[in-house]
Amino acid sequence: MARRTEEPTASVGQVLDVSLESRMEQAFLDYSMSVIVGRALPDVRDGLKPVQRRILYSMWESGLRPDRPYRKCASAVGEVMKTYHPHGDSSIYDALVRMAQDFATREPLVDGHGNFGSIDGDPPAAMRYTEARLSPLAMELLAGIDEETVDEVENYDGYATEPVVLPARFPNLLVNGASGIAVGMATNIPPHNLGETIDATLHLLRRPDATVDDLMKHVPAPDLPGGARIVDGPGIKDAYVSGRGAITVEAVASTEMRTGNLPRIVITEIPYQVNKSALLERIAALVATRKLEAIRDLRDESSRDGMRIVIELKRGEDPAAVLAKLHKLTDLRTNFNVNLVALVDGAPRTLGLRDVLLHYIAHQREVLTRRTAFRLRRARERAHVLEGLLLALDHLDEVIALIRGSASAADAREGLQSRFGMSEVQAQAVLDMQLRRLAALERAALEDEYQQLQETISGLEAILGDQDVLDGVLTEELKELKRVHATPRRSRLVAAGIEAEDLLAGGSQAGFEAQEVTVMVTRGGYLKPMARRRTTPTHKHPNDPVVAVVRATTDDTLLLVDATGQGHRVGVGDVPVVKPSQRGTHVGGLLGGGPNAPLVGAVPLSDEAGLTLVTVSVAGQVKRTALSEFAEARQRSLQAAGVKAGDTIAAVTLARDGDHLLVAHDRGQVARFAADDARIMGRSAAGVAGLDVPAGAHVVSLTTVPGGTDEGEVLTIGTDGTAKRSPLEDYPVKGRGGKGVKAGPDGLVWCGVAADLHLGGDTPQRLRPVDVAEARRSGRGLTLETPPAGPGAAEVETTAPS
């Protein structure tokens, strides 16, 4: 850069020769610094650019807070432009929209209502259509701003003031990241997990000499809004040490096998800042130019339940090889180039992870110090006033006489000051005191307030007098903020060096993730895995009712139990994922034949210690077996429960020690007893008496009460279509083998702990407990529009153990 020369100063009427080179150089430097400081780079203390800070502060001033109604974005943008940011409404609205997009911002600071754009690159609606207010976390950035915690400067026209920086009660620069291009420099900071960032901050508070390696035990990698996989590599540490580094991010993909052995790849998460629509266009172009000949179809099945890109492959193609090509040719694998540049004392600096946290801690110490000093001053001012009021009450008669004998309020004030040594503030407070303050209880309230203020003053003085106490306050506030606002990590951190070609059959390694599915198991032996949704679709085949609905992953193994007590192990990943309208796959094709009896239930296998398989027979025999006996077995089919002559298995469930069991038969009787009352037996044992079932009756349901608590409800369904919710405490715990208590009339279909139910019958339906009327155990409830089929025609939705 050319050397600057000092320009001569001119007086009025004097003409001076100025070097054009010098003038241009100075103008460019002024412009570049204006862009760097006033537009493009965030402040290390609050992680915000000026326009973002002005938006949040203006919305706070306007009352657009989380506990108040949404207001039009046009209103918020207008207030910001009018008072703080005279640079055009489009730049303000663009910044507001970005702070509201959950796919662009890890922790949105604006709670948007309306169309704020999409990951496909769709633009947001015009500001006159959208509404917004501050998010709860944004309030933490602004907390204490009205307590003189930060400096303020005049706005652009001098009619108002604005904060130089926000108090920022959490490390927003790391949590939400930033990107911007200035003159001659740029910043690109990835988002991080709020809880992990706070943990690293707390560790640095405790150990000021902590190294980057120490901090990376708490912050192992960024945490991106859309999830995806981050490949562990040297670029992460480079970014945290020097502020510069490349981080590899991959899409999350799983494999499915369609009917006819047609493989496909399902993508549920894509790298950060990748446009989904452009990604699909890129893949389609590769197929059209025959650079990816293995792909036969490409669909976007994304919905509000989540992202789902389906890539159909030709028969015989290897999904791992195709995924490897997609990683090389598309943005399914990208590099995020970290450039951690932020403003420190108004100047741009490249920082590492430790530097950022140290500057944040210094800012928080200053904020807490100023907030404490403000509160201390207010407390002392109030205590000073109370001292005057209490002094006046101690000399009440004399004070009244002095005021009555004064010619004016000013004379009375001067008299109080000279007679009792009060300050002007105290004397004015005495004159303003209401007559009700003269009551004995009011005086006691003043004394209590004064004592509390003295304790508050002592505590505030201790904070200002000892940095360890100050750091203790900061630590507790950060812990509370983490408890309230932290969310689980979204981005998985995977080891480097795993390539897609290393995919194992039936596994979820090498670029593939286990897909979350909901598996319906029918009495006739059909398995129907479906892509996981928030609401499971209704089973559409009335002649073959469901006996189990299990939320699992394609890595899980199910144990199917039939009426004869035989168990059949089936890997979920071996069953093609289908649409809800399809029938599914018959288990006989997976087992090489069988089962020879109707299925009565299914549970996901786990080697968790203490988890047991519970079966109940039609005659009420209950048996528990350690689930590990089935999880560790090698054979596909094995005995799950012994059955006495003339008896069959009616239902199965999972239970732990300490749980309770609810068993019901179709005559309306329900027994509740501790699972521990049925000791754990071998696989071939027939069990012990659980419920006394009269002749001609049949057990219809078996459910678990987790933890044996009385908190919760019991859902009861009858063949006449009646349904009700009753308090769990209405069903007392008794010993097993008894007759139980009456829960409804004859014709009971199901009775168990309230959960979503899938009902069979002429019109299969899904029943939510919230849609059922509350009633006591002896009450009737409401009548469903479509009555379910006979006993056993209902099944609760369960989740595989984690």
GIBELUR-V472823 format. One record per backbone hydrogen bond with DSSP energy under -1.0 kcal/mol. NH is the residue of the N-H (numbers start at 1). CO is the residue of the C=O. E is the energy in kcal/mol with one decimal. If there is no record, write none. Layout:
nh:NH co:CO e:E
nh:NH co:CO e:E
//
This chain:
nh:14 co:11 e:-1.9
nh:23 co:19 e:-2.4
nh:24 co:20 e:-2.6
nh:25 co:21 e:-2.3
nh:26 co:22 e:-2.3
nh:27 co:23 e:-2.3
nh:28 co:24 e:-2.5
nh:29 co:25 e:-2.3
nh:30 co:26 e:-2.4
nh:31 co:27 e:-2.3
nh:32 co:28 e:-3.0
nh:33 co:29 e:-2.4
nh:34 co:30 e:-1.8
nh:35 co:31 e:-2.2
nh:36 co:32 e:-2.6
nh:37 co:33 e:-2.8
nh:38 co:34 e:-2.3
nh:39 co:35 e:-1.2
nh:40 co:35 e:-2.8
nh:41 co:36 e:-1.3
nh:43 co:48 e:-1.7
nh:44 co:343 e:-2.3
nh:47 co:43 e:-2.4
nh:53 co:49 e:-2.6
nh:54 co:50 e:-2.5
nh:55 co:51 e:-2.0
nh:56 co:52 e:-2.4
nh:57 co:53 e:-2.4
nh:58 co:54 e:-2.4
nh:59 co:55 e:-2.5
nh:60 co:56 e:-2.1
nh:61 co:57 e:-2.5
nh:62 co:58 e:-2.1
nh:63 co:60 e:-1.0
nh:64 co:59 e:-2.6
nh:65 co:63 e:-1.9
nh:68 co:65 e:-2.1
nh:71 co:132 e:-1.7
nh:73 co:130 e:-2.5
nh:74 co:127 e:-1.4
nh:76 co:72 e:-1.4
nh:77 co:73 e:-3.1
nh:78 co:74 e:-2.3
nh:79 co:75 e:-2.1
nh:80 co:76 e:-2.1
nh:81 co:77 e:-2.6
nh:82 co:78 e:-2.5
nh:83 co:79 e:-2.0
nh:84 co:80 e:-2.4
nh:85 co:80 e:-2.8
nh:87 co:85 e:-1.9
nh:92 co:88 e:-1.0
nh:93 co:89 e:-2.7
nh:94 co:90 e:-2.5
nh:95 co:91 e:-1.7
nh:96 co:92 e:-2.3
nh:97 co:93 e:-2.8
nh:98 co:94 e:-2.1
nh:99 co:95 e:-1.7
nh:100 co:97 e:-1.4
nh:105 co:101 e:-2.2
nh:109 co:99 e:-1.4
nh:110 co:99 e:-1.8
nh:111 co:133 e:-3.4
nh:113 co:131 e:-2.9
nh:118 co:122 e:-1.3
nh:121 co:118 e:-1.7
nh:125 co:115 e:-2.3
nh:129 co:126 e:-2.4
nh:130 co:126 e:-1.2
nh:131 co:113 e:-2.2
nh:132 co:71 e:-2.5
nh:133 co:111 e:-1.2
nh:134 co:64 e:-2.8
nh:135 co:109 e:-1.9
nh:139 co:135 e:-1.2
nh:142 co:138 e:-1.2
nh:145 co:142 e:-2.2
nh:147 co:144 e:-1.8
nh:153 co:162 e:-2.8
nh:155 co:160 e:-2.9
nh:158 co:155 e:-1.0
nh:162 co:153 e:-2.9
nh:164 co:151 e:-2.5
nh:168 co:141 e:-2.7
nh:169 co:140 e:-1.8
nh:172 co:170 e:-2.1
nh:175 co:171 e:-2.2
nh:176 co:172 e:-2.4
nh:178 co:189 e:-1.7
nh:180 co:187 e:-2.2
nh:182 co:185 e:-2.5
nh:187 co:180 e:-2.7
nh:188 co:339 e:-2.3
nh:189 co:178 e:-3.8
nh:197 co:193 e:-2.4
nh:198 co:194 e:-2.3
nh:199 co:195 e:-2.2
nh:200 co:196 e:-2.1
nh:201 co:197 e:-2.1
nh:202 co:198 e:-2.7
nh:203 co:199 e:-2.2
nh:204 co:200 e:-2.2
nh:205 co:201 e:-1.8
nh:206 co:202 e:-2.1
nh:207 co:203 e:-3.0
nh:210 co:207 e:-2.3
nh:215 co:211 e:-2.1
nh:216 co:212 e:-2.3
nh:218 co:215 e:-1.5
nh:219 co:215 e:-2.4
nh:223 co:191 e:-1.8
nh:227 co:224 e:-1.8
nh:229 co:250 e:-2.9
nh:230 co:492 e:-3.5
nh:231 co:248 e:-2.4
nh:232 co:494 e:-3.5
nh:236 co:233 e:-1.2
nh:238 co:234 e:-2.5
nh:239 co:235 e:-2.1
nh:240 co:236 e:-1.8
nh:241 co:237 e:-2.3
nh:242 co:238 e:-2.7
nh:245 co:338 e:-1.4
nh:247 co:336 e:-2.4
nh:249 co:334 e:-3.1
nh:250 co:229 e:-3.3
nh:251 co:332 e:-2.3
nh:252 co:269 e:-2.4
nh:254 co:266 e:-2.5
nh:256 co:264 e:-2.2
nh:258 co:262 e:-3.1
nh:261 co:258 e:-1.2
nh:264 co:256 e:-2.0
nh:265 co:311 e:-2.5
nh:266 co:254 e:-3.2
nh:267 co:309 e:-2.9
nh:268 co:252 e:-2.2
nh:269 co:252 e:-1.1
nh:274 co:271 e:-1.6
nh:276 co:119 e:-1.7
nh:279 co:275 e:-2.3
nh:280 co:276 e:-2.3
nh:281 co:277 e:-2.1
nh:282 co:278 e:-2.1
nh:283 co:279 e:-2.2
nh:284 co:280 e:-2.6
nh:285 co:281 e:-2.2
nh:286 co:282 e:-1.9
nh:287 co:283 e:-2.1
nh:288 co:284 e:-2.5
nh:289 co:285 e:-2.0
nh:290 co:287 e:-1.4
nh:291 co:286 e:-2.6
nh:292 co:286 e:-1.2
nh:296 co:312 e:-2.6
nh:297 co:312 e:-1.5
nh:299 co:310 e:-2.8
nh:301 co:308 e:-2.8
nh:303 co:306 e:-2.3
nh:306 co:303 e:-1.9
nh:309 co:267 e:-2.7
nh:310 co:299 e:-2.5
nh:311 co:265 e:-3.1
nh:312 co:297 e:-2.1
nh:313 co:263 e:-2.4
nh:314 co:294 e:-2.4
nh:317 co:314 e:-2.0
nh:322 co:318 e:-2.0
nh:323 co:319 e:-2.7
nh:324 co:320 e:-2.1
nh:325 co:321 e:-1.8
nh:326 co:322 e:-2.4
nh:327 co:323 e:-2.3
nh:328 co:324 e:-1.5
nh:329 co:325 e:-2.4
nh:330 co:326 e:-2.0
nh:334 co:249 e:-2.7
nh:336 co:247 e:-3.6
nh:338 co:245 e:-3.1
nh:339 co:188 e:-2.4
nh:340 co:243 e:-3.1
nh:341 co:339 e:-1.9
nh:342 co:349 e:-2.2
nh:343 co:42 e:-2.8
nh:344 co:347 e:-3.2
nh:347 co:344 e:-1.5
nh:349 co:342 e:-2.4
nh:351 co:340 e:-2.8
nh:353 co:240 e:-2.6
nh:356 co:352 e:-2.3
nh:357 co:353 e:-2.0
nh:358 co:354 e:-2.3
nh:359 co:355 e:-2.4
nh:360 co:356 e:-2.1
nh:361 co:357 e:-2.6
nh:362 co:358 e:-2.3
nh:363 co:359 e:-2.1
nh:364 co:360 e:-2.4
nh:365 co:361 e:-2.4
nh:366 co:362 e:-1.9
nh:367 co:363 e:-2.6
nh:368 co:364 e:-2.9
nh:369 co:365 e:-2.3
nh:370 co:366 e:-2.7
nh:371 co:367 e:-2.7
nh:372 co:368 e:-2.7
nh:373 co:369 e:-2.5
nh:374 co:370 e:-2.3
nh:375 co:371 e:-2.6
nh:376 co:372 e:-2.7
nh:377 co:373 e:-2.4
nh:378 co:374 e:-2.4
nh:379 co:375 e:-2.6
nh:380 co:376 e:-2.7
nh:381 co:377 e:-2.4
nh:382 co:378 e:-2.4
nh:383 co:379 e:-2.7
nh:384 co:380 e:-2.5
nh:385 co:381 e:-1.9
nh:386 co:382 e:-2.5
nh:387 co:383 e:-2.3
nh:388 co:384 e:-1.6
nh:389 co:385 e:-2.2
nh:390 co:386 e:-3.0
nh:391 co:387 e:-2.1
nh:392 co:388 e:-2.3
nh:393 co:389 e:-2.3
nh:394 co:390 e:-1.8
nh:395 co:391 e:-1.1
nh:399 co:395 e:-2.5
nh:400 co:396 e:-2.8
nh:401 co:397 e:-2.3
nh:402 co:398 e:-2.3
nh:403 co:399 e:-2.4
nh:404 co:400 e:-2.7
nh:405 co:401 e:-1.9
nh:412 co:408 e:-2.4
nh:413 co:409 e:-2.5
nh:414 co:410 e:-2.4
nh:415 co:411 e:-2.5
nh:416 co:412 e:-2.4
nh:417 co:413 e:-2.0
nh:418 co:414 e:-2.4
nh:419 co:415 e:-2.9
nh:420 co:416 e:-2.0
nh:422 co:416 e:-1.1
nh:427 co:423 e:-2.7
nh:428 co:424 e:-2.3
nh:429 co:425 e:-2.1
nh:430 co:426 e:-2.1
nh:431 co:427 e:-2.0
nh:432 co:428 e:-1.9
nh:437 co:434 e:-1.6
nh:438 co:435 e:-2.1
nh:439 co:436 e:-1.6
nh:443 co:439 e:-2.0
nh:444 co:440 e:-2.1
nh:445 co:441 e:-2.1
nh:446 co:442 e:-2.1
nh:447 co:443 e:-2.2
nh:448 co:444 e:-2.5
nh:449 co:445 e:-2.5
nh:450 co:446 e:-2.2
nh:451 co:447 e:-2.3
nh:452 co:448 e:-2.5
nh:453 co:449 e:-2.3
nh:454 co:450 e:-2.0
nh:455 co:451 e:-1.9
nh:456 co:452 e:-2.5
nh:457 co:453 e:-3.0
nh:458 co:454 e:-2.1
nh:459 co:455 e:-2.3
nh:460 co:456 e:-2.6
nh:461 co:457 e:-2.5
nh:462 co:458 e:-2.0
nh:463 co:459 e:-1.7
nh:464 co:460 e:-2.1
nh:465 co:461 e:-1.7
nh:470 co:466 e:-2.0
nh:471 co:467 e:-3.1
nh:472 co:468 e:-1.8
nh:473 co:469 e:-2.1
nh:474 co:470 e:-2.3
nh:475 co:471 e:-2.6
nh:476 co:472 e:-2.3
nh:477 co:473 e:-2.3
nh:478 co:474 e:-2.3
nh:479 co:475 e:-2.3
nh:480 co:476 e:-2.1
nh:481 co:477 e:-2.2
nh:482 co:478 e:-2.4
nh:483 co:479 e:-2.3
nh:484 co:480 e:-2.0
nh:485 co:481 e:-2.6
nh:486 co:482 e:-2.2
nh:492 co:228 e:-1.7
nh:494 co:230 e:-2.3
nh:502 co:499 e:-1.9
nh:503 co:500 e:-1.5
nh:507 co:504 e:-1.9
nh:512 co:509 e:-1.2
nh:513 co:253 e:-4.1
nh:517 co:552 e:-2.5
nh:518 co:530 e:-2.5
nh:519 co:550 e:-3.2
nh:520 co:528 e:-1.6
nh:521 co:548 e:-2.8
nh:522 co:526 e:-2.3
nh:523 co:545 e:-2.7
nh:525 co:522 e:-1.6
nh:527 co:585 e:-3.0
nh:528 co:520 e:-2.5
nh:530 co:518 e:-2.0
nh:532 co:516 e:-2.0
nh:544 co:541 e:-1.7
nh:547 co:521 e:-3.5
nh:548 co:521 e:-1.4
nh:550 co:519 e:-2.6
nh:551 co:798 e:-2.6
nh:552 co:517 e:-2.4
nh:554 co:515 e:-1.6
nh:556 co:553 e:-1.8
nh:558 co:570 e:-3.0
nh:559 co:603 e:-3.1
nh:560 co:568 e:-3.1
nh:561 co:601 e:-2.6
nh:562 co:566 e:-2.3
nh:563 co:598 e:-2.3
nh:565 co:562 e:-1.9
nh:567 co:638 e:-3.8
nh:568 co:560 e:-2.5
nh:569 co:636 e:-3.4
nh:570 co:558 e:-2.6
nh:572 co:556 e:-2.5
nh:574 co:571 e:-1.4
nh:575 co:572 e:-1.6
nh:578 co:529 e:-2.8
nh:582 co:579 e:-1.7
nh:585 co:527 e:-2.9
nh:587 co:525 e:-3.0
nh:589 co:586 e:-1.1
nh:591 co:587 e:-2.0
nh:592 co:588 e:-1.4
nh:593 co:588 e:-2.3
nh:599 co:523 e:-2.1
nh:600 co:561 e:-3.0
nh:601 co:561 e:-1.2
nh:603 co:559 e:-1.8
nh:605 co:557 e:-3.2
nh:611 co:608 e:-1.5
nh:612 co:655 e:-2.5
nh:613 co:625 e:-3.5
nh:614 co:653 e:-3.0
nh:615 co:623 e:-2.3
nh:616 co:651 e:-2.1
nh:617 co:621 e:-2.1
nh:618 co:648 e:-3.0
nh:620 co:617 e:-1.7
nh:622 co:688 e:-3.7
nh:623 co:615 e:-2.3
nh:625 co:613 e:-2.1
nh:627 co:611 e:-2.4
nh:629 co:626 e:-1.4
nh:630 co:627 e:-1.4
nh:631 co:627 e:-2.1
nh:632 co:628 e:-2.2
nh:638 co:567 e:-2.5
nh:640 co:565 e:-2.9
nh:641 co:565 e:-1.6
nh:642 co:685 e:-2.8
nh:647 co:644 e:-2.1
nh:649 co:563 e:-2.9
nh:650 co:616 e:-3.1
nh:651 co:616 e:-1.6
nh:653 co:614 e:-2.1
nh:655 co:612 e:-1.9
nh:659 co:656 e:-2.1
nh:660 co:705 e:-1.9
nh:661 co:673 e:-3.0
nh:662 co:703 e:-2.6
nh:663 co:671 e:-2.4
nh:664 co:701 e:-1.8
nh:665 co:669 e:-1.9
nh:666 co:698 e:-2.4
nh:668 co:665 e:-1.9
nh:670 co:741 e:-2.7
nh:671 co:663 e:-2.9
nh:673 co:661 e:-1.7
nh:675 co:659 e:-2.6
nh:677 co:674 e:-1.5
nh:678 co:675 e:-1.6
nh:681 co:624 e:-3.4
nh:688 co:622 e:-3.0
nh:690 co:620 e:-2.7
nh:691 co:620 e:-1.3
nh:692 co:738 e:-2.9
nh:697 co:694 e:-2.0
nh:699 co:618 e:-1.4
nh:700 co:664 e:-2.7
nh:701 co:664 e:-1.4
nh:703 co:662 e:-2.0
nh:705 co:660 e:-3.1
nh:708 co:705 e:-2.0
nh:709 co:706 e:-1.1
nh:714 co:726 e:-3.2
nh:715 co:752 e:-3.2
nh:716 co:724 e:-2.3
nh:717 co:750 e:-2.7
nh:718 co:722 e:-2.3
nh:719 co:747 e:-3.0
nh:721 co:718 e:-1.9
nh:723 co:782 e:-2.7
nh:724 co:716 e:-1.7
nh:725 co:773 e:-2.3
nh:726 co:714 e:-2.6
nh:728 co:712 e:-2.3
nh:730 co:727 e:-1.9
nh:731 co:728 e:-2.0
nh:734 co:672 e:-3.0
nh:737 co:690 e:-1.9
nh:741 co:670 e:-3.0
nh:743 co:668 e:-3.6
nh:747 co:666 e:-2.6
nh:748 co:666 e:-2.0
nh:749 co:717 e:-2.8
nh:750 co:717 e:-1.6
nh:752 co:715 e:-1.9
nh:754 co:713 e:-2.8
nh:757 co:767 e:-2.7
nh:758 co:795 e:-2.5
nh:759 co:765 e:-2.9
nh:760 co:793 e:-3.4
nh:765 co:759 e:-1.8
nh:767 co:757 e:-2.8
nh:771 co:768 e:-1.7
nh:772 co:769 e:-1.9
nh:775 co:725 e:-3.1
nh:779 co:776 e:-1.7
nh:782 co:723 e:-2.4
nh:784 co:721 e:-4.0
nh:792 co:749 e:-1.2
nh:793 co:790 e:-1.3
nh:795 co:758 e:-1.4
nh:797 co:756 e:-1.9
nh:798 co:549 e:-2.7
nh:800 co:551 e:-3.0
//
